[in-house]
Amino acid sequence: MEARFTVRQVSSLGPDIHRIVIDAPRVARHARPGQFVIVRPTSDGERIPLTVCETDPASGTITLVVQGVGRSTDDLLSLGEHDHVADVLGPLGLPTEVDRFGPCAIVAGGVGAAIALPVARAWKEAGNAIVGILGARSASHLILVDELMATCDEVHLMTEDGSTGGAGLVTDALVTVLQEQSIARVFVVGPIAMMRAVADLTRSAGVPTVASLNPLMVDGTGMCGGCRVTIGGQTRFACVDGPEFDAHLVDFGALAMRNTAYRTFEACQRDLIKAAPHDETAS
């Protein structure tokens, strides 16, 4: 029988950021923290890699957090309750390593909070004390704050404009945490520059750090090679070898170059779509 990936709930988390709950029973049963799915909003649409933020095996649903950044994500965000997603493939990637490490810090920037939340929950359930550090441009861009506060032993909020929490970057809060506490392990996810800054900081402090990477990805099976990253001088594929890697071994410069390679083309295509005349007679 053909799978029906029905949208069950859509809610706004912030500017162009939505939480989407979708029927995907097999993924809900098998997905683990750190894994992701490939979503195709329409039958002729592009594939979008999205981390599974939450699962509910009892109801057979998964929760995704989506930020509108292009045509495909806009197509996904245009769906409403009871609409159908064409495809949901997964779970893909390797799950997060979960163990009793000792006190841990979870550092997330922007929509990276959706990736950090299941990791924080898993590490907490394993018996670790968790310090959460969540950053964004402004208060309106901070997401999943209540959920992280319910999970972590303490949470530090940072905004670049100072509209809530501390004014500054997540690294500012991490410096203080590392000075005041003994941290056994750090997890970081967010913009590449932010992850690189955190990795530089924890490297000098001698704290093992895991980064969840977000390279360009197409098929999610390692065949296209689009998600290749350089880890300790070796080529790896984020979709099958990751998406999490030792942050101290990641070549963040190469990752940044690959992720911006098509930025001009993508911007032009989005402008063309917006400028295209609307056919009022289209059904």
GUNU-830305 format. One record per residue (C-alpha): residue number from 0; x negated, y, z; residue in three letters. Coordinates in Angstrom, 2 decimals, m for minus. Layout:
<pts>
<pt NUM,<X,Y,Z>,Ala> ...
</pts>
This chain:
<pts>
<pt 0,<0.00,0.00,0.00>,Met> <pt 1,<m1.31,3.43,m0.88>,Glu> <pt 2,<m2.55,5.42,2.12>,Ala> <pt 3,<m0.59,8.55,2.94>,Arg> <pt 4,<m2.76,11.13,4.65>,Phe> <pt 5,<0.02,13.33,5.98>,Thr> <pt 6,<m0.70,16.67,7.61>,Val> <pt 7,<0.95,16.53,11.04>,Arg> <pt 8,<m0.06,19.87,12.50>,Gln> <pt 9,<m1.80,23.06,11.46>,Val> <pt 10,<m2.79,25.79,13.90>,Ser> <pt 11,<m5.04,28.84,13.76>,Ser> <pt 12,<m8.18,28.98,15.89>,Leu> <pt 13,<m9.63,32.22,14.56>,Gly> <pt 14,<m10.19,34.26,11.38>,Pro> <pt 15,<m9.92,31.76,8.48>,Asp> <pt 16,<m10.42,28.88,10.95>,Ile> <pt 17,<m7.73,26.25,11.43>,His> <pt 18,<m7.22,23.03,13.34>,Arg> <pt 19,<m5.61,20.35,11.14>,Ile> <pt 20,<m4.21,17.06,12.43>,Val> <pt 21,<m3.94,14.38,9.74>,Ile> <pt 22,<m2.66,10.80,9.62>,Asp> <pt 23,<m5.72,8.57,9.11>,Ala> <pt 24,<m5.21,5.43,11.26>,Pro> <pt 25,<m8.33,3.55,10.17>,Arg> <pt 26,<m10.58,6.53,10.76>,Val> <pt 27,<m8.90,7.19,14.10>,Ala> <pt 28,<m9.64,3.62,15.23>,Arg> <pt 29,<m13.28,3.53,14.19>,His> <pt 30,<m14.72,7.07,14.27>,Ala> <pt 31,<m17.30,7.87,16.94>,Arg> <pt 32,<m18.72,11.24,18.08>,Pro> <pt 33,<m21.04,12.71,15.47>,Gly> <pt 34,<m19.42,11.02,12.50>,Gln> <pt 35,<m17.62,12.77,9.68>,Phe> <pt 36,<m15.14,12.25,6.86>,Val> <pt 37,<m15.03,13.34,3.23>,Ile> <pt 38,<m11.72,15.05,2.49>,Val> <pt 39,<m10.31,15.78,m0.95>,Arg> <pt 40,<m7.36,18.19,m0.59>,Pro> <pt 41,<m5.88,17.46,m4.05>,Thr> <pt 42,<m6.31,14.72,m6.61>,Ser> <pt 43,<m8.39,17.03,m8.82>,Asp> <pt 44,<m10.16,18.83,m5.99>,Gly> <pt 45,<m13.71,18.74,m4.69>,Glu> <pt 46,<m14.86,16.62,m1.76>,Arg> <pt 47,<m15.39,18.40,1.56>,Ile> <pt 48,<m17.45,16.86,4.40>,Pro> <pt 49,<m15.87,17.58,7.79>,Leu> <pt 50,<m16.83,16.33,11.23>,Thr> <pt 51,<m14.11,14.49,13.13>,Val> <pt 52,<m13.40,16.75,16.10>,Cys> <pt 53,<m10.91,14.46,17.86>,Glu> <pt 54,<m9.26,11.09,17.32>,Thr> <pt 55,<m6.02,9.64,18.63>,Asp> <pt 56,<m5.96,5.90,17.83>,Pro> <pt 57,<m2.51,5.54,19.42>,Ala> <pt 58,<m0.89,7.99,16.99>,Ser> <pt 59,<m3.32,7.20,14.17>,Gly> <pt 60,<m4.37,10.81,13.71>,Thr> <pt 61,<m7.66,12.69,13.47>,Ile> <pt 62,<m8.29,16.37,14.12>,Thr> <pt 63,<m10.44,18.45,11.79>,Leu> <pt 64,<m11.55,22.06,12.15>,Val> <pt 65,<m11.77,23.87,8.81>,Val> <pt 66,<m13.17,27.28,7.96>,Gln> <pt 67,<m12.15,28.84,4.66>,Gly> <pt 68,<m15.36,29.48,2.72>,Val> <pt 69,<m14.46,28.55,m0.86>,Gly> <pt 70,<m11.83,27.23,m3.22>,Arg> <pt 71,<m11.73,23.68,m1.83>,Ser> <pt 72,<m11.44,24.73,1.80>,Thr> <pt 73,<m8.84,27.33,0.76>,Asp> <pt 74,<m6.88,24.52,m0.93>,Asp> <pt 75,<m7.03,22.49,2.26>,Leu> <pt 76,<m5.96,25.42,4.41>,Leu> <pt 77,<m3.02,26.09,2.09>,Ser> <pt 78,<m1.44,22.77,3.11>,Leu> <pt 79,<1.36,22.80,5.66>,Gly> <pt 80,<2.95,20.25,7.95>,Glu> <pt 81,<4.24,17.18,6.08>,His> <pt 82,<2.06,17.92,3.04>,Asp> <pt 83,<m0.39,15.24,1.97>,His> <pt 84,<m4.16,15.24,1.57>,Val> <pt 85,<m5.28,13.27,m1.48>,Ala> <pt 86,<m8.16,11.38,0.19>,Asp> <pt 87,<m9.81,10.95,3.58>,Val> <pt 88,<m12.94,8.78,3.39>,Leu> <pt 89,<m14.72,7.66,6.54>,Gly> <pt 90,<m15.93,7.47,9.15>,Pro> <pt 91,<m19.33,8.24,7.63>,Leu> <pt 92,<m22.78,8.89,9.03>,Gly> <pt 93,<m24.41,7.56,12.17>,Leu> <pt 94,<m22.72,8.21,15.51>,Pro> <pt 95,<m24.35,10.30,18.20>,Thr> <pt 96,<m26.72,8.49,20.55>,Glu> <pt 97,<m24.95,8.29,23.90>,Val> <pt 98,<m26.80,7.41,27.08>,Asp> <pt 99,<m27.39,8.67,30.59>,Arg> <pt 100,<m30.12,11.18,29.79>,Phe> <pt 101,<m29.80,13.49,32.77>,Gly> <pt 102,<m28.66,17.13,32.67>,Pro> <pt 103,<m27.92,18.13,29.06>,Cys> <pt 104,<m27.30,21.37,27.22>,Ala> <pt 105,<m24.88,21.58,24.30>,Ile> <pt 106,<m25.56,24.64,22.13>,Val> <pt 107,<m23.06,25.56,19.42>,Ala> <pt 108,<m22.61,28.50,17.09>,Gly> <pt 109,<m19.33,29.43,15.39>,Gly> <pt 110,<m17.39,26.47,14.00>,Val> <pt 111,<m20.20,24.24,15.24>,Gly> <pt 112,<m18.12,24.05,18.42>,Ala> <pt 113,<m15.91,21.50,16.64>,Ala> <pt 114,<m18.94,19.23,16.21>,Ile> <pt 115,<m20.27,19.89,19.70>,Ala> <pt 116,<m17.02,19.09,21.51>,Leu> <pt 117,<m16.89,15.31,20.90>,Pro> <pt 118,<m20.61,15.05,21.71>,Val> <pt 119,<m20.13,16.95,24.96>,Ala> <pt 120,<m17.25,14.67,25.92>,Arg> <pt 121,<m19.21,11.51,25.12>,Ala> <pt 122,<m22.31,12.64,27.04>,Trp> <pt 123,<m20.15,13.70,29.99>,Lys> <pt 124,<m18.37,10.33,30.06>,Glu> <pt 125,<m21.79,8.65,30.09>,Ala> <pt 126,<m22.55,10.37,33.40>,Gly> <pt 127,<m24.53,13.42,32.29>,Asn> <pt 128,<m24.09,16.92,33.70>,Ala> <pt 129,<m23.35,19.23,30.77>,Ile> <pt 130,<m24.19,22.90,30.30>,Val> <pt 131,<m22.34,24.36,27.33>,Gly> <pt 132,<m23.60,27.40,25.43>,Ile> <pt 133,<m21.19,28.72,22.82>,Leu> <pt 134,<m21.92,31.68,20.56>,Gly> <pt 135,<m20.21,33.62,17.79>,Ala> <pt 136,<m20.12,37.03,16.14>,Arg> <pt 137,<m17.24,38.21,18.29>,Ser> <pt 138,<m14.61,37.00,20.74>,Ala> <pt 139,<m12.16,36.24,17.92>,Ser> <pt 140,<m14.67,33.82,16.35>,His> <pt 141,<m15.19,31.76,19.51>,Leu> <pt 142,<m13.23,28.52,19.18>,Ile> <pt 143,<m12.40,25.56,21.43>,Leu> <pt 144,<m13.49,27.47,24.52>,Val> <pt 145,<m10.83,25.95,26.80>,Asp> <pt 146,<m11.67,22.44,25.61>,Glu> <pt 147,<m15.39,22.91,26.25>,Leu> <pt 148,<m14.75,24.48,29.65>,Met> <pt 149,<m12.64,21.44,30.58>,Ala> <pt 150,<m15.52,19.15,29.56>,Thr> <pt 151,<m18.71,20.92,30.64>,Cys> <pt 152,<m19.90,21.58,34.18>,Asp> <pt 153,<m20.63,25.16,33.19>,Glu> <pt 154,<m20.17,27.18,30.00>,Val> <pt 155,<m22.01,30.28,28.84>,His> <pt 156,<m20.28,32.40,26.18>,Leu> <pt 157,<m22.37,34.68,23.96>,Met> <pt 158,<m21.16,37.17,21.35>,Thr> <pt 159,<m23.32,39.29,19.10>,Glu> <pt 160,<m21.08,42.35,19.60>,Asp> <pt 161,<m20.66,41.80,23.34>,Gly> <pt 162,<m16.87,41.58,23.06>,Ser> <pt 163,<m16.80,38.70,25.57>,Thr> <pt 164,<m19.31,36.83,27.68>,Gly> <pt 165,<m22.94,37.88,27.32>,Gly> <pt 166,<m24.07,40.21,24.56>,Ala> <pt 167,<m26.66,38.50,22.40>,Gly> <pt 168,<m27.54,35.11,20.96>,Leu> <pt 169,<m27.22,31.56,22.24>,Val> <pt 170,<m31.00,31.44,22.59>,Thr> <pt 171,<m30.79,34.22,25.17>,Asp> <pt 172,<m28.55,32.05,27.33>,Ala> <pt 173,<m30.65,28.94,26.67>,Leu> <pt 174,<m33.81,30.69,27.90>,Val> <pt 175,<m32.08,31.41,31.21>,Thr> <pt 176,<m30.71,27.88,31.52>,Val> <pt 177,<m34.13,26.33,30.87>,Leu> <pt 178,<m35.70,28.64,33.47>,Gln> <pt 179,<m33.12,27.86,36.12>,Glu> <pt 180,<m32.44,24.16,35.53>,Gln> <pt 181,<m34.20,20.96,34.55>,Ser> <pt 182,<m32.66,19.98,31.20>,Ile> <pt 183,<m33.34,16.48,29.87>,Ala> <pt 184,<m31.82,16.82,26.41>,Arg> <pt 185,<m30.37,19.48,24.11>,Val> <pt 186,<m27.84,19.13,21.30>,Phe> <pt 187,<m27.59,22.02,18.82>,Val> <pt 188,<m25.25,22.68,15.92>,Val> <pt 189,<m24.45,25.81,13.95>,Gly> <pt 190,<m26.08,28.17,11.45>,Pro> <pt 191,<m29.50,27.03,10.24>,Ile> <pt 192,<m31.34,30.06,11.63>,Ala> <pt 193,<m29.78,29.46,15.03>,Met> <pt 194,<m30.72,25.77,15.07>,Met> <pt 195,<m34.28,26.61,14.06>,Arg> <pt 196,<m34.56,29.19,16.86>,Ala> <pt 197,<m33.25,26.69,19.42>,Val> <pt 198,<m35.66,24.03,18.15>,Ala> <pt 199,<m38.61,26.42,18.45>,Asp> <pt 200,<m37.57,27.27,22.00>,Leu> <pt 201,<m37.09,23.69,23.20>,Thr> <pt 202,<m40.25,22.50,21.43>,Arg> <pt 203,<m42.34,24.89,23.50>,Ser> <pt 204,<m40.43,23.81,26.61>,Ala> <pt 205,<m40.93,20.12,25.82>,Gly> <pt 206,<m37.20,19.29,25.85>,Val> <pt 207,<m36.00,16.61,23.37>,Pro> <pt 208,<m33.47,18.18,21.01>,Thr> <pt 209,<m31.00,16.77,18.51>,Val> <pt 210,<m29.68,18.91,15.64>,Ala> <pt 211,<m26.56,18.15,13.61>,Ser> <pt 212,<m27.37,19.21,10.04>,Leu> <pt 213,<m25.02,20.53,7.38>,Asn> <pt 214,<m26.72,20.16,3.98>,Pro> <pt 215,<m24.85,20.19,0.68>,Leu> <pt 216,<m23.04,16.89,0.27>,Met> <pt 217,<m20.93,15.30,m2.48>,Val> <pt 218,<m20.23,11.58,m2.12>,Asp> <pt 219,<m21.23,10.91,1.49>,Gly> <pt 220,<m22.88,7.59,0.64>,Thr> <pt 221,<m26.43,8.66,m0.27>,Gly> <pt 222,<m26.03,8.06,m4.01>,Met> <pt 223,<m25.92,11.69,m5.16>,Cys> <pt 224,<m28.98,12.79,m3.20>,Gly> <pt 225,<m27.50,16.22,m2.60>,Gly> <pt 226,<m27.85,16.02,1.17>,Cys> <pt 227,<m31.54,15.15,1.28>,Arg> <pt 228,<m33.44,16.76,4.10>,Val> <pt 229,<m37.08,16.68,5.18>,Thr> <pt 230,<m37.63,15.15,8.59>,Ile> <pt 231,<m41.20,14.88,9.83>,Gly> <pt 232,<m42.43,15.20,6.26>,Gly> <pt 233,<m40.22,12.35,5.06>,Gln> <pt 234,<m37.11,12.56,2.86>,Thr> <pt 235,<m33.91,11.49,4.55>,Arg> <pt 236,<m30.25,11.70,3.58>,Phe> <pt 237,<m27.96,13.37,6.09>,Ala> <pt 238,<m24.91,11.37,5.05>,Cys> <pt 239,<m26.40,7.95,5.82>,Val> <pt 240,<m29.47,8.65,7.99>,Asp> <pt 241,<m27.81,11.45,9.97>,Gly> <pt 242,<m26.23,13.93,10.22>,Pro> <pt 243,<m28.15,14.17,13.52>,Glu> <pt 244,<m31.95,14.31,13.61>,Phe> <pt 245,<m34.80,15.21,15.95>,Asp> <pt 246,<m34.65,19.00,15.71>,Ala> <pt 247,<m38.41,19.30,16.26>,His> <pt 248,<m39.07,17.36,13.05>,Leu> <pt 249,<m36.55,19.14,10.78>,Val> <pt 250,<m37.86,21.36,7.98>,Asp> <pt 251,<m35.30,24.12,8.48>,Phe> <pt 252,<m36.89,26.27,5.76>,Gly> <pt 253,<m36.27,23.65,3.08>,Ala> <pt 254,<m32.75,23.08,4.42>,Leu> <pt 255,<m31.96,26.80,4.18>,Ala> <pt 256,<m33.24,26.98,0.60>,Met> <pt 257,<m31.13,24.03,m0.51>,Arg> <pt 258,<m27.98,25.32,1.18>,Asn> <pt 259,<m28.24,28.71,m0.54>,Thr> <pt 260,<m29.21,27.41,m3.99>,Ala> <pt 261,<m25.67,27.72,m5.38>,Tyr> <pt 262,<m24.45,30.69,m3.34>,Arg> <pt 263,<m24.37,33.11,m6.29>,Thr> <pt 264,<m22.58,30.60,m8.51>,Phe> <pt 265,<m20.02,29.82,m5.81>,Glu> <pt 266,<m19.33,33.51,m5.21>,Ala> <pt 267,<m18.81,34.11,m8.94>,Cys> <pt 268,<m16.43,31.19,m9.22>,Gln> <pt 269,<m14.39,32.37,m6.25>,Arg> <pt 270,<m14.17,35.88,m7.73>,Asp> <pt 271,<m13.00,34.41,m11.06>,Leu> <pt 272,<m10.27,32.44,m9.31>,Ile> <pt 273,<m9.06,35.49,m7.40>,Lys> <pt 274,<m9.07,37.58,m10.58>,Ala> <pt 275,<m7.17,35.01,m12.66>,Ala> <pt 276,<m3.65,36.19,m13.59>,Pro> <pt 277,<m0.87,34.52,m11.58>,His> <pt 278,<1.67,32.61,m13.68>,Asp> <pt 279,<5.04,33.47,m12.18>,Glu> <pt 280,<6.71,30.77,m14.28>,Thr> <pt 281,<4.47,27.98,m13.01>,Ala> <pt 282,<6.30,25.38,m11.02>,Ser> 
</pts>
